[in-house]
């Protein structure tokens, strides 16, 4: 019933709509109700701003509404939510990041853009570096390769996001600044940091070991399965609700087991607070080839190889 009410393609996408509605409800409550302007509401708004950025990522890979017009209108909702034109995700993430540097265009959000010796500074400073790089890259792409329809949509999202935020700042500057703009920036900047968390120390040229996964069930329920990053890169068109199963079937037999983390909190604590150096990139090509042989080779051929090795 809810699926039909919201007009989404998949029943699981009702949760995505609910996430965005909750975020907007928190912003409206803080802006209009003085009693809601407190640390608890602000923290919740920042958390749901990040989850709304996750929804934006999913939506730009696969529109979740049956109606194309509704999908395009939803982009305005997402653009205001993160204070940037959400259509920028198409060139920056779908086209550039997902191909790393295979097409000759360096990844604007590559972990290597930050090089502090103290790894925590890499995490904290990452959005300050890759944000402008991404913005400039999208501008160049839009002028050289972007179609008129993309440029029109991108510009209208930009005007809507900053225009509505500007109106709120005019109405009540300090309330809008602390209880609207801060959550907006928190979600967008935090989502940028996912790039360094999921790829730093991985072999981005490998077929399977290019990404770090966070496989905790509770985490992936909240994150709409965005912890399963390897399979998402390899099968970007797959709906997010199918990623967990595909990860178990396709990724687990092939990936370096150390790239499957049970807990993001545990990984962040261990990597950024209990050590100063960043994870070292490893050459996993040989291990990946061996894993591919074990997965793809027919069992009869494996038995024959074992017999020949035993005779030798």
C-alpha positions as CSV (number, residue, x, y, z in Angstrom):
1,X,0.0,0.0,0.0
2,X,2.8,2.4,0.9
3,X,4.7,1.5,-2.3
4,X,1.6,2.5,-4.3
5,X,1.1,5.7,-2.2
6,X,4.6,7.0,-2.8
7,X,4.9,5.6,-6.3
8,X,8.2,3.8,-5.8
9,X,9.4,0.9,-7.9
10,X,10.5,-1.3,-5.0
11,X,8.8,-1.7,-1.7
12,X,12.1,-1.3,0.1
13,X,12.3,2.3,-1.3
14,X,9.6,3.3,1.1
15,X,12.3,3.4,3.7
16,X,14.3,5.9,1.6
17,X,11.3,8.2,1.3
18,X,10.8,7.9,5.1
19,X,14.4,8.8,5.7
20,X,14.1,12.0,3.6
21,X,10.8,13.0,5.2
22,X,12.2,12.5,8.7
23,X,15.2,14.7,7.8
24,X,12.9,17.5,6.5
25,X,10.6,17.2,9.5
26,X,13.6,17.7,11.8
27,X,14.7,20.8,9.9
28,X,11.1,22.3,9.9
29,X,10.8,21.6,13.6
30,X,14.0,23.3,14.5
31,X,13.3,26.3,12.3
32,X,9.8,26.9,13.5
33,X,9.7,25.6,17.1
34,X,12.2,27.2,19.5
35,X,11.9,24.2,21.9
36,X,13.3,21.9,19.2
37,X,16.5,24.0,18.9
38,X,18.8,21.8,21.0
39,X,21.7,19.5,20.7
40,X,19.5,16.3,20.4
41,X,17.5,17.6,17.5
42,X,20.6,19.0,15.8
43,X,22.5,15.7,16.1
44,X,19.5,13.8,14.7
45,X,19.2,16.2,11.8
46,X,22.9,15.8,11.0
47,X,22.6,12.0,11.1
48,X,19.5,12.0,8.8
49,X,21.3,14.5,6.6
50,X,24.0,11.9,6.0
51,X,21.4,9.2,5.4
52,X,19.6,11.5,3.0
53,X,22.9,11.8,1.1
54,X,23.0,8.0,0.9
55,X,19.5,8.1,-0.6
56,X,20.7,10.7,-3.1
57,X,23.5,8.4,-4.1
58,X,21.1,5.5,-4.5
59,X,18.6,7.6,-6.5
60,X,21.2,8.9,-8.9
61,X,22.2,5.3,-9.7
62,X,18.6,4.2,-10.2
63,X,15.6,6.5,-10.0
64,X,13.3,5.0,-7.4
65,X,10.0,6.4,-8.6
66,X,7.9,5.0,-11.4
67,X,7.4,8.5,-12.8
68,X,10.4,10.1,-14.5
69,X,9.0,13.6,-13.7
70,X,8.8,12.6,-10.0
71,X,12.4,11.4,-10.1
72,X,13.5,14.8,-11.5
73,X,11.5,16.7,-9.0
74,X,12.9,14.6,-6.1
75,X,16.4,15.8,-7.2
76,X,15.4,19.3,-6.0
77,X,14.4,17.9,-2.6
78,X,17.8,16.2,-2.4
79,X,19.7,19.3,-3.6
80,X,18.3,21.4,-0.8
81,X,19.0,18.6,1.7
82,X,22.7,18.7,1.0
83,X,23.1,22.3,-0.3
84,X,24.5,21.2,-3.7
85,X,23.0,20.2,-7.0
86,X,22.5,16.5,-6.6
87,X,22.8,15.9,-10.4
88,X,26.6,16.6,-9.9
89,X,26.7,13.0,-8.6
90,X,26.2,11.7,-12.2
91,X,29.6,13.0,-13.6
92,X,31.5,13.0,-10.3
93,X,30.5,9.6,-9.0
94,X,28.7,7.5,-11.6
95,X,31.1,8.4,-14.5
96,X,34.4,9.3,-12.9
97,X,34.6,7.7,-9.5
98,X,33.1,4.3,-10.6
99,X,35.7,4.0,-13.3
100,X,38.6,5.3,-11.1
101,X,41.1,6.3,-13.7
102,X,40.3,3.8,-16.4
103,X,39.0,6.5,-18.8
104,X,42.1,8.7,-18.3
105,X,40.2,11.1,-16.0
106,X,41.6,10.9,-12.5
107,X,39.1,10.3,-9.7
108,X,38.2,13.6,-8.2
109,X,37.5,11.9,-4.9
110,X,40.6,9.6,-4.7
111,X,42.1,9.1,-1.2
112,X,45.5,10.2,-2.5
113,X,44.4,13.8,-2.7
114,X,45.2,14.1,1.0
115,X,48.7,13.3,2.2
116,X,49.0,14.2,5.9
117,X,51.3,12.0,8.0
118,X,48.7,11.9,10.8
119,X,45.9,9.8,9.3
120,X,43.1,11.5,11.3
121,X,43.9,14.7,9.5
122,X,43.4,13.0,6.2
123,X,39.8,12.0,7.2
124,X,39.0,15.4,8.6
125,X,40.4,17.4,5.8
126,X,39.3,15.2,2.9
127,X,36.1,17.1,2.1
128,X,38.0,20.4,2.0
129,X,40.2,19.1,-0.7
130,X,38.0,16.9,-2.8
131,X,34.9,19.1,-2.6
132,X,36.5,22.0,-4.7
133,X,38.1,19.4,-7.0
134,X,34.8,17.7,-7.6
135,X,33.0,21.1,-8.1
136,X,35.6,22.2,-10.7
137,X,35.5,18.9,-12.4
138,X,31.8,18.9,-12.7
139,X,31.9,22.4,-14.2
140,X,34.5,21.3,-16.8
141,X,32.6,18.2,-17.6
142,X,29.3,20.1,-18.0
143,X,30.9,22.6,-20.4
144,X,32.7,20.0,-22.5
145,X,30.5,16.9,-22.4
146,X,27.3,17.7,-20.6
147,X,24.1,17.9,-22.6
148,X,21.9,20.9,-22.4
149,X,19.3,19.0,-20.4
150,X,21.9,18.2,-17.7
151,X,23.2,21.8,-17.6
152,X,19.6,23.0,-17.2
153,X,18.8,20.6,-14.4
154,X,22.1,21.2,-12.6
155,X,21.6,25.0,-12.7
156,X,18.0,24.8,-11.6
157,X,18.9,22.6,-8.7
158,X,21.7,25.0,-7.7
159,X,19.3,28.0,-7.8
160,X,16.7,26.1,-5.8
161,X,19.0,24.8,-3.1
162,X,20.8,28.1,-2.5
163,X,17.7,30.2,-3.1
164,X,15.6,28.4,-0.5
165,X,18.4,28.4,2.0
166,X,19.0,32.1,1.3
167,X,15.3,32.8,2.0
168,X,15.5,31.0,5.3
169,X,18.6,33.0,6.2
170,X,16.8,36.2,5.5
171,X,13.8,35.2,7.6
172,X,15.9,34.1,10.6
173,X,19.6,34.2,10.0
174,X,21.0,32.5,13.1
175,X,18.3,29.9,13.4
176,X,18.8,29.0,9.7
177,X,22.6,29.0,10.0
178,X,22.8,26.7,12.9
179,X,19.8,24.5,12.4
180,X,19.5,24.3,8.6
181,X,22.9,25.0,7.1
182,X,24.9,23.0,9.6
183,X,23.0,19.8,9.0
184,X,23.1,20.4,5.2
185,X,26.8,20.7,5.2
186,X,27.3,17.9,7.7
187,X,25.6,15.3,5.5
188,X,27.3,16.3,2.2
189,X,30.8,16.5,3.8
190,X,30.4,13.3,5.7
191,X,29.3,11.4,2.6
192,X,32.4,12.6,0.8
193,X,34.5,11.0,3.5
194,X,33.0,7.6,2.6
195,X,35.4,7.7,-0.4
196,X,38.5,7.7,1.7
197,X,37.1,5.2,4.2
198,X,36.1,2.7,1.6
199,X,39.1,2.9,-0.8
200,X,42.1,4.1,1.2
201,X,44.7,1.2,1.2
202,X,42.8,-0.8,-1.4
203,X,44.1,-1.7,-4.9
204,X,41.8,0.3,-7.1
205,X,43.2,-1.4,-10.2
206,X,42.1,-4.8,-9.0
207,X,38.9,-6.4,-10.2
208,X,37.5,-7.2,-6.7
209,X,39.9,-5.8,-4.1
210,X,39.3,-2.1,-5.0
211,X,36.9,-1.4,-2.1
212,X,36.5,-1.9,1.6
213,X,33.2,-3.3,2.8
214,X,31.3,-2.9,6.1
215,X,29.1,-6.0,6.4
216,X,27.3,-5.5,9.8
217,X,23.6,-6.1,9.3
218,X,22.5,-3.3,11.6
219,X,24.8,-0.8,9.8
220,X,23.6,-1.9,6.4
221,X,20.0,-1.6,7.4
222,X,20.6,2.0,8.4
223,X,22.8,2.7,5.3
224,X,20.5,0.9,2.8
225,X,23.3,-1.6,2.1
226,X,25.9,1.0,1.2
227,X,28.4,-1.0,3.2
228,X,28.6,-3.5,0.4
229,X,30.8,-1.3,-1.8
230,X,32.7,-3.8,-3.9
231,X,29.6,-5.3,-5.5
232,X,28.1,-1.8,-5.9
233,X,31.2,-0.8,-8.0
234,X,31.1,-3.9,-10.1
235,X,27.4,-3.9,-10.6
236,X,26.4,-0.2,-10.2
237,X,23.0,-0.7,-11.8
238,X,21.9,-3.3,-9.1
239,X,19.2,-2.1,-6.7
240,X,20.5,-1.5,-3.2
241,X,18.2,-4.1,-1.7
242,X,19.9,-6.8,-3.7
243,X,23.5,-5.9,-2.7
244,X,23.8,-8.1,0.4
245,X,22.9,-11.3,-1.4
246,X,25.1,-10.5,-4.3
247,X,28.0,-9.6,-2.0
248,X,27.8,-13.1,-0.4
249,X,27.6,-14.9,-3.7
250,X,30.0,-12.9,-5.9
251,X,32.4,-11.0,-3.7
252,X,33.1,-13.1,-0.6
253,X,34.7,-16.0,-2.6
254,X,37.0,-13.6,-4.5
255,X,37.9,-10.7,-2.2
256,X,40.8,-10.4,0.3
257,X,39.0,-11.3,3.6
258,X,40.7,-8.3,5.3
259,X,38.6,-6.0,3.2
260,X,35.4,-7.2,4.8
261,X,35.0,-5.2,8.0
262,X,32.3,-6.2,10.6
263,X,32.1,-2.7,12.1
264,X,32.7,0.8,10.6
265,X,33.0,2.2,14.1
266,X,35.6,-0.4,14.9
267,X,37.5,0.3,11.7
268,X,37.4,4.1,12.2
269,X,38.6,3.8,15.8
270,X,41.4,1.5,14.9
271,X,42.5,3.3,11.7
272,X,42.2,7.0,12.7
273,X,42.4,7.1,16.5
274,X,44.7,4.3,17.5
275,X,47.3,4.8,14.8
276,X,49.0,7.7,13.0
277,X,49.8,6.2,9.6
278,X,47.3,5.4,6.9
279,X,46.6,1.9,5.6
280,X,49.2,0.8,3.2
281,X,48.1,-0.1,-0.3
282,X,48.9,-3.7,-1.1
283,X,49.4,-5.5,-4.4
284,X,46.6,-8.1,-4.3
285,X,46.7,-9.0,-8.0
286,X,48.3,-12.4,-7.5
287,X,45.9,-13.3,-4.7
288,X,43.0,-12.1,-6.8
289,X,44.0,-14.3,-9.7
290,X,44.3,-17.3,-7.4
291,X,40.9,-16.6,-6.0
292,X,39.4,-16.3,-9.5
293,X,40.9,-19.7,-10.3
294,X,39.4,-21.3,-7.3
295,X,36.0,-19.8,-8.0
296,X,35.7,-20.3,-11.7
297,X,37.7,-23.5,-12.4
298,X,35.5,-26.6,-12.8
299,X,35.8,-29.1,-10.0
300,X,37.0,-31.9,-12.3
301,X,39.9,-29.7,-13.5
302,X,40.8,-29.0,-9.9
303,X,40.9,-32.7,-9.0
304,X,43.1,-33.3,-12.1
305,X,45.5,-30.6,-11.0
306,X,45.7,-32.0,-7.5
307,X,46.5,-35.4,-8.8
308,X,49.3,-34.1,-11.1
309,X,50.7,-32.1,-8.2
310,X,50.6,-35.2,-6.0
311,X,52.4,-37.3,-8.6
312,X,55.1,-34.6,-9.0
